[in-house]
Amino acid sequence: MTHMIDLVIFGGTGDLAQRKLLPSLWHLHRANQLDRVRRIICLGRSGHDTPAYRAQIADQINDAAESDSFLGKLEYLTLDATQLSDFDALSHLLHNPAPAEQTVFYLATAPALYGTICEHLKSSGVLALPSRVVLEKPIGNDLASCREINQRVLAVFNESNVFRIDHYLGKETVQNLLALRFGNSMFDPVWNSHHVDNIQITVAESIGVEGRGDFYAQTGALRDMVQNHILQVLCLVAMEPPASLEADTIRDEKLKVLRALTPITADTVKKNSVRGQYDDGAIDGQPVRGFLEEGGFAQATNTETFVALRAGVHNWRWINVPIYLRTGKRLAERYSEIVVEFKKHPFSLFADDQNHTPNKLVINIQPEESITLHTVIKKPGLSRGIKLEPVELTLTADTDKKQHYDAYERLLLDVFAGDQTLFMRGDEVEAAWQWIDGIIQAWQDVGVNVKPYPAGTMGPAAAQALTERDGRSWYD
Ligand SMILES: NC(=O)c1ccc[n+]([C@@H]2O[C@H](COP(=O)([O-])OP(=O)(O)OC[C@H]3O[C@@H](n4cnc5c(N)ncnc54)[C@H](OP(=O)(O)O)[C@@H]3O)[C@@H](O)[C@H]2O)c1
């Protein structure tokens, strides 16, 4: 087997590398999917050496059977990315004994380092080798910083070699949206404003900010979750059928959705957004502290740990369909879900059709991955007349445990294969920031402050009012 790839991880000592990347690489190795990778070179300022680093990862893997061949691929190099001279040792390592056919640089550091790392890779001559770069989210903290990162990265790499990760796109059910919408003939005719009443996307977390209070105070839920995960999912729900499954064809269609998002302005922001911050409360019967105490803040901050939006995609297909988005920390439970709620039928034939229950397509992204179509059928039995009973059609494939994989496993394989379909293009990320920046500006202009909510609930009461004002409700 040709060893074609050297994978270089900047931030090899960090949380993402240790908790996600290395375990995913280990799983791929065990599944015989890592043969093409010759070395995994992990970098950081911390002064490990390769044996110490391997020993640390061996402890985490805790599985002697096949670990030697995996650990043998790992190397550790001490490198401060801000110091150009430190890249000489990396260059030497990559050229010896001979360069790999492809080098993948995975930047798992703070985004503020992305531009510098790319420039130093170029200056040190490392990029004479065929190379790809992987960038973790967030790409910047607003449109201006995102543009700066994109410009600095694209001064060094071609867009076709830049892989901007949003791990939500690596999830099976998120990719299933493409199969469901474009592999079946029955959904397309009803996938529009004539038949869809509203769309809801929820990303709920039950954890708090934990040790990341300072980071979170600079970020907030809108930037942390909506700008990337939620808008990416919305793109796949709302986009037009692409002409092919080519990466750029799909990304062109996603970009059109982002550009069609109705701006939320100073005039509309109070009606269309709710900001919240968790207070003391209880999760799973255990008392938990509010954001300010947990984050160690001496004074009140206006950081939102919850946001709900009434969004819209201003185009032919989606005009007048409200798209409700919400995310938050310390909510009642951890789950991510898309709900497409269809319009009620215009006339009820059935005496007990109290519901007039609309059909819904419910797509669970986590913790379980499933797709369920909510319908009604006749209640079985001899009772007089036809009575209705709700049933759920599960569209989930046979969940053979062996096929379960982490989103990062899928995305790493795609990077090795050079397939950009599940990665964000620079213009997509910028369009997403443009919409988000508008909301933040409107919050500032009008003075929209956070409303407290008890930990363990689904956000402030105003978030319920957001849907109820329209005569609708969240699917909880
Ligand atoms: N953690 C997650 O679950 C997660 C999820 C999604 C996205 N991300 C993103 O992934 C990136 C990394 O996050 P993280 O949570 O892993 O952060 P982290 O735990 O703070 O790790 C940062 C890493 O960067 C290295 N580093 C910092 N300054 C450096 C320098 N000057 N030169 C070389 N290495 C340097 C650190 O190593 P030394 O201190 O040894 O230098 C460490 O390995 C961030 O952009 C984050 O937003 C993280």
PDBQT file of the ligand as one rigid body, heavy atoms in Angstrom, charges set to zero:
ROOT
HETATM    1  N1  LIG A 501     -12.782  21.709  21.331  1.00  0.00    +0.000 N 
HETATM    2  C1  LIG A 501     -13.806  21.492  20.522  1.00  0.00    +0.000 C 
HETATM    3  O1  LIG A 501     -14.670  20.615  20.755  1.00  0.00    +0.000 OA
HETATM    4  C2  LIG A 501     -13.973  22.305  19.283  1.00  0.00    +0.000 A 
HETATM    5  C3  LIG A 501     -15.121  22.109  18.484  1.00  0.00    +0.000 A 
HETATM    6  C4  LIG A 501     -15.257  22.829  17.298  1.00  0.00    +0.000 A 
HETATM    7  C5  LIG A 501     -14.273  23.726  16.936  1.00  0.00    +0.000 A 
HETATM    8  N2  LIG A 501     -13.170  23.918  17.722  1.00  0.00    +0.000 N 
HETATM    9  C6  LIG A 501     -12.160  24.870  17.276  1.00  0.00    +0.000 C 
HETATM   10  O2  LIG A 501     -10.923  24.184  17.161  1.00  0.00    +0.000 OA
HETATM   11  C7  LIG A 501      -9.844  25.041  17.490  1.00  0.00    +0.000 C 
HETATM   12  C8  LIG A 501      -9.065  24.446  18.643  1.00  0.00    +0.000 C 
HETATM   13  O3  LIG A 501      -9.927  24.332  19.767  1.00  0.00    +0.000 OA
HETATM   14  P1  LIG A 501      -9.502  23.584  21.118  1.00  0.00    +0.000 P 
HETATM   15  O4  LIG A 501     -10.731  23.513  21.942  1.00  0.00    +0.000 OA
HETATM   16  O5  LIG A 501      -8.759  22.350  20.825  1.00  0.00    +0.000 OA
HETATM   17  O6  LIG A 501      -8.524  24.682  21.766  1.00  0.00    +0.000 OA
HETATM   18  P2  LIG A 501      -7.414  24.446  22.889  1.00  0.00    +0.000 P 
HETATM   19  O7  LIG A 501      -7.749  23.276  23.732  1.00  0.00    +0.000 OA
HETATM   20  O8  LIG A 501      -7.217  25.773  23.538  1.00  0.00    +0.000 OA
HETATM   21  O9  LIG A 501      -6.124  24.057  22.053  1.00  0.00    +0.000 OA
HETATM   22  C9  LIG A 501      -5.389  25.011  21.330  1.00  0.00    +0.000 C 
HETATM   23  C10 LIG A 501      -4.187  24.327  20.727  1.00  0.00    +0.000 C 
HETATM   24  O10 LIG A 501      -3.440  25.316  20.014  1.00  0.00    +0.000 OA
HETATM   25  C11 LIG A 501      -2.069  25.174  20.397  1.00  0.00    +0.000 C 
HETATM   26  N3  LIG A 501      -1.421  26.489  20.291  1.00  0.00    +0.000 N 
HETATM   27  C12 LIG A 501      -1.809  27.636  20.877  1.00  0.00    +0.000 A 
HETATM   28  N4  LIG A 501      -0.958  28.625  20.537  1.00  0.00    +0.000 NA
HETATM   29  C13 LIG A 501      -0.038  28.065  19.710  1.00  0.00    +0.000 A 
HETATM   30  C14 LIG A 501       1.100  28.560  19.027  1.00  0.00    +0.000 A 
HETATM   31  N5  LIG A 501       1.477  29.853  19.108  1.00  0.00    +0.000 N 
HETATM   32  N6  LIG A 501       1.811  27.712  18.279  1.00  0.00    +0.000 NA
HETATM   33  C15 LIG A 501       1.460  26.408  18.165  1.00  0.00    +0.000 A 
HETATM   34  N7  LIG A 501       0.400  25.872  18.784  1.00  0.00    +0.000 NA
HETATM   35  C16 LIG A 501      -0.347  26.705  19.551  1.00  0.00    +0.000 A 
HETATM   36  C17 LIG A 501      -2.129  24.678  21.825  1.00  0.00    +0.000 C 
HETATM   37  O11 LIG A 501      -0.970  23.970  22.159  1.00  0.00    +0.000 OA
HETATM   38  P3  LIG A 501       0.173  24.515  23.133  1.00  0.00    +0.000 P 
HETATM   39  O12 LIG A 501      -0.501  25.242  24.250  1.00  0.00    +0.000 OA
HETATM   40  O13 LIG A 501       0.914  23.267  23.512  1.00  0.00    +0.000 OA
HETATM   41  O14 LIG A 501       0.965  25.399  22.264  1.00  0.00    +0.000 OA
HETATM   42  C18 LIG A 501      -3.279  23.685  21.731  1.00  0.00    +0.000 C 
HETATM   43  O15 LIG A 501      -2.806  22.449  21.231  1.00  0.00    +0.000 OA
HETATM   44  C19 LIG A 501     -10.496  26.397  17.814  1.00  0.00    +0.000 C 
HETATM   45  O16 LIG A 501     -10.538  27.147  16.645  1.00  0.00    +0.000 OA
HETATM   46  C20 LIG A 501     -11.898  26.003  18.230  1.00  0.00    +0.000 C 
HETATM   47  O17 LIG A 501     -12.814  27.047  18.030  1.00  0.00    +0.000 OA
HETATM   48  C21 LIG A 501     -13.010  23.221  18.894  1.00  0.00    +0.000 A 
ENDROOT
TORSDOF 0
